[in-house]
């Protein structure tokens, strides 16, 4: 959609038109399709249309579409979006893998809400940790078995040191297989708990009530 603005605007309009006025709507965008000169202009054209159609908030991922998960998320872009729309609700996303990252994004960019995605895989306590860090200045520790990825620079379970984001160490983000394993384990656990109520006793694509493996199919 970030390369096809007319289509994006048609979708925004169509979704808003079919919903009652009291139902809130939001959109989620990367900061652009790529770093070409016109990419940022297209981004803001879509955002302006969202406000014009009554959308309540915009979530912005600070990487481009072409970046995928590569490279560092460009947080200054989030700061600029919030500067342009100080009275609008902006959610920031990208490179938030610890409670410290979440608090730092709030402080460095001014976004209203931090959107945590991959950072919650293997550490679902990150939301409570971030809330506590904001409230009292210290985040509670994760259970010892909760986070299997150890930071090669800090030696701990992924809590990066404070300081300049450009020079500090970061925890390792979950790999594709980490993410698949987490989803497969969740699915298999749910299937085991409901298998007795299923005539077929099956669990579908991601897991099995009898199989030992929890890894999802490779793609």
VMD Tcl script that draws the C-alpha trace (Angstrom):
set ca {
  {0.00 0.00 0.00}
  {2.90 2.35 0.63}
  {3.64 2.23 -3.10}
  {0.00 2.50 -4.17}
  {-1.42 5.51 -2.37}
  {-4.76 5.67 -4.26}
  {-5.49 2.08 -3.30}
  {-4.52 2.76 0.31}
  {-6.83 5.77 0.44}
  {-9.69 3.74 -1.04}
  {-9.25 1.10 1.67}
  {-9.15 3.69 4.45}
  {-12.35 5.25 3.14}
  {-14.13 1.92 2.61}
  {-13.36 0.62 6.09}
  {-14.45 3.84 7.76}
  {-17.63 4.07 5.70}
  {-18.93 0.64 6.73}
  {-18.39 1.15 10.46}
  {-20.56 3.19 12.83}
  {-19.02 6.53 13.80}
  {-18.48 5.46 17.42}
  {-16.26 2.50 16.46}
  {-12.57 3.50 16.61}
  {-10.27 2.59 13.74}
  {-6.49 2.65 13.52}
  {-3.87 1.97 10.87}
  {-0.43 0.37 10.98}
  {2.35 1.51 8.66}
  {6.06 1.13 8.18}
  {7.87 4.44 7.75}
  {7.96 3.87 4.01}
  {8.41 1.22 1.38}
  {12.08 2.15 0.97}
  {14.38 5.14 1.41}
  {13.67 6.70 -1.96}
  {12.84 10.45 -1.86}
  {9.11 10.01 -2.52}
  {8.59 7.28 0.05}
  {8.24 9.58 3.04}
  {5.87 11.83 1.10}
  {3.60 8.85 0.36}
  {3.70 7.86 4.03}
  {2.44 11.26 5.16}
  {-0.21 11.35 2.44}
  {-1.69 8.15 3.85}
  {-1.45 9.38 7.44}
  {-3.16 12.68 6.57}
  {-5.96 10.74 4.88}
  {-6.36 8.60 7.98}
  {-6.87 11.68 10.15}
  {-9.25 13.17 7.58}
  {-11.40 10.02 7.67}
  {-11.57 10.01 11.45}
  {-9.03 7.33 12.32}
  {-8.11 7.36 15.99}
  {-4.43 6.41 15.94}
  {-1.51 5.49 13.72}
  {1.04 2.82 14.55}
  {4.40 3.45 12.89}
  {7.15 0.86 12.53}
  {10.49 2.63 12.23}
  {11.84 0.34 9.49}
  {10.95 0.38 5.81}
  {9.21 -2.50 4.07}
  {12.40 -3.32 2.20}
  {14.36 -3.54 5.44}
  {12.15 -6.31 6.79}
  {13.93 -7.20 10.07}
  {17.37 -6.06 8.91}
  {19.27 -3.07 10.26}
  {18.26 -0.72 13.02}
  {14.84 0.86 13.35}
  {15.06 4.61 12.71}
  {13.59 6.07 15.89}
  {14.18 9.71 14.85}
  {11.43 9.15 12.28}
  {9.02 8.34 15.12}
  {10.05 11.54 16.88}
  {9.34 13.54 13.73}
  {5.91 11.93 13.27}
  {4.98 12.83 16.84}
  {6.33 16.36 16.37}
  {4.05 16.80 13.35}
  {1.01 15.44 15.17}
  {1.37 16.41 18.84}
  {-2.37 16.10 19.47}
  {-2.78 12.73 17.74}
  {-2.21 9.24 19.14}
  {0.99 7.74 17.73}
  {2.18 4.24 18.51}
  {5.87 3.52 17.98}
  {7.36 0.19 16.99}
  {10.73 -1.30 16.11}
  {13.68 -2.68 18.12}
  {11.82 -2.96 21.41}
  {13.20 -6.14 23.00}
  {13.43 -5.14 26.68}
  {11.56 -3.02 29.20}
  {14.44 -0.55 28.97}
  {13.91 -0.27 25.22}
  {10.23 0.48 25.72}
  {10.86 3.25 28.25}
  {13.66 4.69 26.13}
  {11.42 4.83 23.06}
  {8.80 6.76 25.02}
  {11.38 9.24 26.25}
  {13.40 9.63 23.07}
  {10.56 9.85 20.55}
  {7.57 11.16 22.52}
  {5.21 8.54 21.09}
  {2.09 7.94 23.13}
  {2.27 4.15 23.18}
  {5.04 1.63 22.53}
  {4.02 -1.34 20.41}
  {5.95 -4.48 21.44}
  {5.99 -7.37 18.97}
  {8.95 -9.77 18.73}
  {10.23 -8.55 22.08}
  {7.39 -10.42 23.78}
  {8.35 -13.77 22.25}
  {9.98 -15.77 25.01}
  {9.39 -12.94 27.49}
  {5.68 -12.16 27.84}
  {6.52 -10.42 31.13}
  {8.02 -7.51 29.18}
  {4.78 -5.50 29.46}
  {4.71 -5.71 33.25}
  {8.44 -5.04 33.39}
  {8.08 -1.89 31.30}
  {5.15 -0.65 33.40}
  {7.14 -1.19 36.59}
  {10.21 0.49 35.13}
  {8.09 3.55 34.34}
  {6.41 3.49 37.74}
  {9.29 2.85 40.15}
  {12.42 2.97 38.02}
  {13.22 -0.74 38.19}
  {11.89 -3.68 36.21}
  {11.12 -7.04 37.85}
  {13.21 -9.95 36.60}
  {11.82 -12.56 34.25}
  {11.53 -16.13 35.52}
  {14.85 -17.88 34.88}
  {13.40 -20.20 32.25}
  {11.40 -17.55 30.44}
  {14.00 -16.24 28.07}
  {16.42 -18.64 26.45}
  {18.37 -16.08 24.44}
  {21.40 -14.78 26.29}
  {22.95 -11.51 25.23}
  {26.54 -12.15 24.12}
  {27.53 -8.70 25.34}
  {25.80 -8.46 28.72}
  {25.73 -12.15 29.61}
  {22.24 -11.80 31.04}
  {18.80 -12.67 29.78}
  {18.66 -9.82 27.33}
  {18.47 -6.63 29.41}
  {20.55 -4.07 27.54}
  {22.49 -1.42 29.44}
  {21.22 2.14 29.50}
  {22.89 4.91 27.55}
  {23.29 6.00 23.96}
  {21.19 3.73 21.81}
  {23.60 3.96 18.89}
  {26.49 2.49 20.90}
  {24.87 0.24 23.46}
  {24.47 -3.51 23.21}
  {21.08 -4.99 22.37}
  {19.62 -8.41 23.13}
  {19.36 -10.84 20.29}
  {15.92 -10.68 18.65}
  {14.07 -13.98 18.30}
  {14.87 -15.88 15.14}
  {12.18 -17.13 12.78}
  {12.48 -20.59 14.35}
  {12.21 -19.06 17.85}
  {8.95 -17.45 16.80}
  {7.63 -20.61 15.17}
  {8.55 -22.70 18.22}
  {6.75 -20.31 20.55}
  {3.61 -20.37 18.41}
  {3.79 -24.14 17.98}
  {4.20 -24.71 21.70}
  {1.22 -22.50 22.46}
  {-0.90 -24.27 19.85}
  {0.13 -27.75 20.98}
  {-0.60 -26.90 24.61}
  {-4.04 -25.63 23.71}
  {-4.73 -28.71 21.63}
  {-3.71 -31.08 24.43}
  {-6.09 -29.33 26.81}
  {-9.04 -29.65 24.41}
  {-8.24 -32.98 22.70}
  {-10.68 -34.88 24.92}
  {-13.52 -32.81 23.50}
  {-12.55 -33.38 19.89}
  {-13.91 -36.49 18.12}
  {-10.90 -36.53 15.83}
  {-8.44 -35.81 18.60}
  {-6.33 -33.73 16.20}
  {-4.68 -30.41 16.58}
  {-4.36 -29.17 13.04}
  {-1.34 -27.73 11.37}
  {0.78 -26.40 14.23}
  {0.72 -29.14 16.81}
  {-0.47 -32.56 17.83}
  {-1.80 -33.92 21.09}
  {0.33 -37.02 20.59}
  {3.37 -35.79 18.67}
  {6.49 -34.80 20.59}
  {7.68 -32.06 18.26}
  {6.45 -28.51 18.64}
  {8.26 -26.96 15.70}
  {6.02 -25.63 12.97}
  {6.53 -26.46 9.31}
  {9.48 -24.77 7.66}
  {8.74 -22.27 4.96}
}
mol new
graphics top color blue
foreach p $ca { graphics top sphere $p radius 0.5 }
foreach p [lrange $ca 0 end-1] q [lrange $ca 1 end] { graphics top cylinder $p $q radius 0.2 }
display resetview
